[in-house]
């Protein structure tokens, strides 16, 4: 018997030997090994796992975990230009204060068994997102923007009855992988090539790909490479002429300066709310939004929860809660159109706080600031000998491509050298967009001062000298 089975462990239930023996007697087993009798011996390890000795106290556990965490360097400890889906934005203190309140933070996935104001908070979030997106209906957040995009594509497939969907070839490989896993076996995902001179969608390739089998095309704006997709009117026209829907996948922090998908004529909008009051962190801080007009054909296809407002029996009082709950897998379980989890309600509340603080003018100023600082960074880095900004003629927000090919240095080597100087360089595009060669995706937001950008330019020049 493994030594771990003999000990009483403070964090594992039912480790008291007498309790374990009583449980085995109850089910008629002599040992724990009897529970695995149907598994052939050839498939079993036959020895204890090679694990370190167990920790016997909370103090030891805390010390161990803190030691692991201290090996990490946070993007708030250094000057970071990392983005590529998780962005460095200023998080107002009140966002952390509200999402740390016990009635929001400690409830199951943001869902307590009594309201405590959560329903209204999420209704207010959905209302403000609807205003930002110029849409009528916004869901309670999905896990993240990747799932929101995949769900929007599946919604389009159900609405049109068509089996194919289109996505841009410049899409993040992580996002593409998530979409492929989530939509199969219901949909086939095809990529539309981009124009390598501009990084925007190749309209000739789109025309050749659209046919009567395409349910929707997903349009990223800004693109994964940071460029503003200025061709959206023509993309929408071509898609609609083929009977296809258009899904606008957008960064909500840019909608103070960029037109939302509804203004293009897109039927569905989606994206990630991480830029709206969430810190960069270890896989968390994400939530996906989906938005449409108040069209029953579309509303019926939302798998996620929708919150609404209704008058109560008391004059002047209103209640908040689920709308068309019978759509969800919570109501019909395995009969649901998609499985829906409950992991991101807290981030919806946080994004609502952020939007309420910013207001329309604040969102406009945020977008203008990011565009101006992004352009300044593109100009400064282009001055570094050997560095090229390949799509500089396009409008950009938050991110842009930096090509290091002419320097003879790899992105990996340059990033390592910059880390030694306390700077995190951009994401490595050479790994996921091979056609770009030795390139990085650099992120600039409102948190990057002019001095920060100048420091990056000077350090890059020093590294490449």
N, C-alpha and C positions, 0 to 999 in steps of 0.2 A: 504494500500500500504506500502511495506517495506520502511523504512527510506532511505535505500541505493538507491531507485529509485527516490527519491526527490532531491538528492544532485548532484552537478556537481563535478565529480571526475577527478583529473588531469591525471590519467593513463588509464581511461576507455573511449573509444570513445562513442559518441552519448548519453552522460549522461545529456546534457542540456535539460530541460523539454520540451521546444518548439520543439526541434529537434525530441525527442521521440514521441511527439504528432503528428507531421507531418508525421512521418514514419507510425504510427498506422493508421492515416487517409488514407494514400496511399494504405494500404492493407485492409482497411475496418474493422479494429478491434477497439473496444472501449478501451480496456485495454490490458496489456501484458498477463493477465490471459486468454484472449480469444484465444491466440495462443496454449494453452494447453487444450482446451475444450474437445478434443478427449480422453484425458487421464482420466480414472475413478477417481473420487474424493478419493476413497479408496486407491489409489496408490500415492496420493500427500501428501506432508508433512503437509501442512496446516498452517505452521508458518515459520517465518524467520529461517534461519540456525543459529545455536549457534556459532557465530563468534565474535571475538573481534571488537571493533570499528575501522572503516577505518582510514588509515593514510592520513593526509591532506597535507603533504609536502614531498618533496624529502629528506630533511634533516632527517625527522622522519623515512622514509623508510630505508635510509642508516644506521641509528643507529640501527634499528630493525634487519636488515639482518646481520650487523656486530656482533651484540650480539649473534645471532644464530650461526654464523660461529666460534665465539670465544669459544663456548662450545666444539668444536672439538679439538682433539690433533692430529696433523699431524704426519705422520711417519718420518718426517724430524726433528721434535722437540725432539724425543726420540730415543733410540736405538731399531730398529725394525727388527725382523726376520720374518715378515709376507710376504708371497708370494701367493702361491696357485692360480696363474692365473694373478696376477698383481704384478709386481716385482720391488724391489728397485735397480735401476741402476743409475750410474752417467750419468747425462744429460749435455753434453757440452753446454756452454753458447750460442754458435752460433746456436744450434737447436732452442732455444727459440727466438733468435734474428730473424731468418729467418721466423719461423712460426708466428711471431708477425707482420710481414710486412703487410701493409694495403692491398696490392694487393692479398695476400694470405688469411689473417685472416678474413677480413670483407666480402668477397664475399659469396654468397649464398652457403652454404655447401661446400665451397672451389671451387665453380664453378661460375666465373664471366661471364658476357655476352660478354666480350672480353677477349683475352688471357692473356696479361700481363706476359707471361712466364710460366704460370701454366702448360700448356700442355707439354712443354719441361721438367719442373721439375718432373712431374709425369712419363714421358717417361724415364728420367734418373733414377728415383727410381725403375721402373720396370726392367730396364736393370741391375742395380746392384743387385737387388733381384734375377734376373735370373742367374747371375753369382754365387751368393752365393748358390742357390738351384740347379745349374747345369740343369736348365730348360730353355726352349725357350720363353714361354709365361707366363706373370704374370699380374694379373688383377689390375685395380684401386681398392683400398681397399674397402672391405665390412665393415659393422658396427664394427665387432669385430671378434676374432678368433672363437668364438662359431658359428657365422653365417657362417663363411668360412668353418668350418667342416661340418655343415648341408648342405650347398650348394654343397660341394664336393661329399657328399653322394647322393644327388639328381642327380647330374651330372652323377654319376656312374650308378644310376638306369635307367636314360634315355638312356645311351650309351649301356648298356647290355640288357635292357628290362626285368630285373629281379626284384622281389619285396622285397627281404630281404637284410639287411645290418647288419654287425657285428661291435660291439665296445667293448673295454676292460671293464671288470667289475670294474676295479680300477679307471675308469674315474670319474672326478669331478661330483657330483650330479647336480650342477648348469648347467654344460655343457650338461650332459645327458638330463636334462629337456628341455633345449633350442633345442637340436637336435630333441627330440620327438615331440615338438610342431611344428617345422618347416617342418619336412619331412612327417608327416601324412597329408592326408590319402594315400599318394603315396607309402610309404615304411613301412615295419615292421622292427623295431630295436630289435635285440637280443644281449645279452651280452655274451662275452666269459670269462669264469672263469680265474682267475690268480692262479699261483702256490703260495700257502701261505708260502712256505719256502723261496721264492726268490722275490716275488711281480711281477715277469715277467709273460707274458702270458702263460697259461697252454696249451701246444701243443696238448696233448691228447684231451682236451676239444675242441680245435679248429678243430681237425680232425673230431670229432664227430658232429660238428655244420656245417661244410662246406658241401654244396650240390649244385645241379644245380639251385637252386633258389637264391643263394647269389650273389648279384651284386658286393659287395666290402666288405673288412674288413678295418677298420680304425685302424692304428697302431700309438700309441703315443710314441715318443722317443725324450727326456726322458719321462718316464711315469709320470702320475700325482703324483706318490709317489717319484719322483726324480731319479729313477733308469734308467740306460742306458739299453734299450731293445736290448740285444746282440743276440737275436734269429731271427733278421729280415730276414736273408737269407732263413732260413727254413720256416718262416711265409709266405714269398713271394712265395717260391716254392709250398707250400701247396695250397695257394690261386690260383695261376695260373693253377695248375693241375686241380682245380675244375672249371676253367673258370671265376674266380672272379678277379676283379681289386683290387689293393692295394692303399690305401690312407695313405700317411705319414703325420701325424700331428706333427709338430716339433716346437721347440722354436728357432727362428732364431739366438739368441745370443749364442747358443751352436754350431753353424755350423762351427766355426773355428776349432773345435776339433772332432766333430762327422760327420760321412758321411751323406750327404743329401739324401732324399728319392730316388732321381733319381739313386744314386749309389747302392741302394738296389734292384732296378728294379721296384719301385713303379711308377704307372702311373700318380698319382695326389699328389701334396704336398699342405699342407695348414697349417695355424697357425695364430698367433697374432703378430703384429709388436710393441706392447707396449714396449718390452725391448729395442727397437732401438731408443732411444732418447725421450721417453715420461715419464713424472713424474707419480708417483702414485697419483691418484686424485679421485674425487667423481663420479665414474662411467664413466669418460671420458678417453681420452688418449689411446683408443684402435682402432685397424683397422685390418681387416682380409685379409690375402693374400691367393690366390689360384694360383697354377702354374702347367703347363703341358708341354709336348713336343709340337712342332708345327705340330700337327696332326689335320687335319680338323674335324675328328670325335669328338675330345675333344674341339677344339676351338669353334665349333658351339654350344656347350652346356654351355659355360660360359654365365651366365645371366648378369654379371657386365661389366662395360666398360673396353675396352682394348685400350691403346694408342700406336701409332706407329709413324714412321718417313718416310717421302717421299720427293723426290726432288721437288722443285717448278719450275715455268717457267723461273726463273732467275738462270743461271748457277752458281753452287756453293752454292746456298741457299737451306735450307731444312725447311719443315714444320712439325708440330707435331699435332696429333689429333686422333680421334676415328678410330678404325679398326672394320669392320663388325658391324657397329652401328645397323643394322637392327635386330640383335639378341636380343636387349635389350627392356625392357618394356618402356623405354623412346621413342623408335621408334614405337612399336606396341601396347603399353598400355596393355589392358587386354588379348591380345593374347600372351604376353610374357611368356616364360617358367617358369620364377619366377619373382616376384616383386623385384625391385632393388631400394634402396634409395641412397642418395648422401651425407652421413654424415661424411665420413672419409677421404676425399681427403687431407685435411690439414695434417693429420697424415702420409699419404704417402709421402708428401713433406718433412716432418720432418725426417722420417726414411731415406729418400734419403740423406739428409744432414748428418745424423749420419754415414751411410755407407761410404759416400765419405770421411768423416774425418777419420774413422777407417782404411779403406783399408783392404786388405787380412791379412797383418801382425798384424794389430790391432785386428781383429776378432779372429785370432789364439791366441794372447796373452790374450784376454778377456776370451776365453774358458779355457785355461790352468789355469789362475788365479782362475776362479770359481771352477774348479775341485779340485785344491789344497786346497783352503780355505774350501770347503765343506768337504773334507776328514779330514782336521784338526779339524773342528767343530765336526764331528762325533766321532773322537778319544777323544777329550776333554770332550764331554758330556758323553761318555761311562765310563769315570772315576768317574762320580758323583755316589755315592752309591745309588743303587736301580734303576738307569736309564739304560735302554737297548736300543740298536740300532738294530732293528730286522733284517735288510737286509744289514748289514755292509759288507758282502762278495761281494756284487754287486758294480759295478762302479756307481757313482752318479755325477750329475751336478746340482748345485743350491739348491736342496732340499733333505731332508731325513726324515725318520720317527723316532720319539722319543717316546718310550713306557714307560709310567709311572706306569704301573700296579703294579709292585713290590713295589712301594713306598707307596701304599695305598692312594694316593692323586689323585684327579680328575684333568683333564686338566683345567677345569674352575677355580678351587681353585688355582692351580699353576700360571695360567695366571694372575689372579687377584693380587696375591702376587708380581709377577714380575712387573706388571704395577705400583704398588706402589713404585717400585725401578727404575722407568723410563725405563722399558724394555717391548716391545711387544713381547710375545712369538709366537709360530707358530699357524697355523690354526688348528681348532679342528677336527681331523679326526674321533673322537668317534661319531660325529653327522652324518657323511655321509658314513663311512666305519666301521660299527659296529664290523666286524670281527677283527679289530685292537684294540678293547677295548679302554682304556684310553691312546690315542696316539695323538701326535701333529705333524704337518708337518712344519719343520723348514727350513727357506730359508736363504741361504748365497750367496752373490754375491761379485763382485769386490769392493763394497763400504764398506764391513766389514773387518776391519783391525784385525790383530791377537789379539790386545788388546780388541777389541769389543767381540770377541769370548771368550776370557778368562774371560771377565766380565760376559758374559752370564753363563758360566760354574760355576763361583764362586757364582753368585747370585742364580742360581738354587740349588746348594749345600746348600746354606744358607737357602733357602725357605724349602727345604726338610729335613733339620736337625731336 
